[in-house]
Amino acid sequence: MTLTDLLPVTDVTACCEPLTRESLSAQNAEALAGSLKALADPARLRLVSMVAASEGGEACVCDLTEPLGLSQPTVSHHLKILVDAGFLTRDKRGLWAYYRLVPGALDSISRLLITI
């Protein structure tokens, strides 16, 4: 399985120039590195895929701990990193937090990876 199998893919030729035609600015490289760092953890990649695949496109933290085999505080820490990086949104309902994938959040990273 390749990375393009894991990430949603759009028609990259219609929206942007490939990375190989133009070098990244320092500011864009810094932002992209932060985003990649947030995703560069097996638990976080699984969390993103689990939330995206959840019924209604959202998942409660209470439903994510057992499948990952991690404690609730550890899962919450990983989810906070994904929220801070702009991949997920958080909605608190009573005692539980529910997470959704930010629409288009993975698009720029998938476009970059496809064009390299």
N, C-alpha and C positions, 0 to 999 in steps of 0.2 A: 504494500500500500504506500502511495506517495503522499506528500503534503497536499498536493492539489486534490487528492481524494478526500482529505479531511476538511478543507476550507471551502466555503462557498465561492464559486467562481463566476465572474461576470465577464462580459466582452471587454477586455482590457484595451483593445485597440481603439475602441470608440471613446474612451474617456481620458486617456493619459499617455504620455510618452514613456517608453520603456526606460528603466534606470540606466541601461547601458548607453543611451544616447546623451545623457546629461548626468553630471555628478551631483551627489547630494550636498546641500549646503551644510555647514556645521550645525546650524539650528535644527534642520530636518533630520540629520543623522542622530543628534542627541534625542530628539523626540521618538524617532523610530527605535533606537536602542532601548529606551525606557519601555516602550510597548512590547518589544521582543523579550526583554528581561521579565516582564510581568507574565508572559505566556510560557517562558522557558522553564517550566516545572511540570512534571507529569501529572501531579494532582490538579494543578490549575487548568491544564489542557483538558483533563477529564471533566472538571467542573464546568467549563465552558460548553463542552459537548453535551453534558447531562442537562444543563439548563436549557440549551437550545432544543434538545430532543424531548423535553418535558411536555406533558399535556398542557395546552394553552400557552406554551412558550415561557412558562415561569415555574420556578421550583422553590420550595421552602427549604431553609437550611436543615430542618429536621429530616427531610427526605434525602439529603445529600451525604450525611455523615456515615451511615451504615454501608452504602455501596462503595465508598472510598476506603473504609476500614480505618478511618482517622477519627480522633476525638472531635467533639463539637467545637471547642476553642480553636483547634488547628484548622478545621474547615472554615470557620468564620474568619480567621486570619488570611487564608488564601482568597476567600471571597472579597475581603476588604481590599486586597491588592488589586484584584480584577476590577473592582468598582473604581478605585482611585486611578487606574490606568484607562478607564473609560470603556471597558468591554461589557460590564454589567451595570444595571441599575438596581437599587435596593429600595424596597417598600416595606416598612415595618407595620405589621398588623398584630396588635395585641402583644403577645410575648415572642412571636416569631417574625423573622425577616424573610421576605420573598424576593427572589432575584430573577431578572430578565436580561436577555442579551440586548445590548443597545443596537438598534437597527443600523446596519452599515459599518459597525465597529471593526469588523474583520476585513472589510473590503480593501482598504489601503494596504494592509499587510499582505493579503492574498495577491493583489495586483503586483506588488513589489516582488514577491517570491516567484511569481509566474514569469516575470520579465527578466529575471537574472539568468 
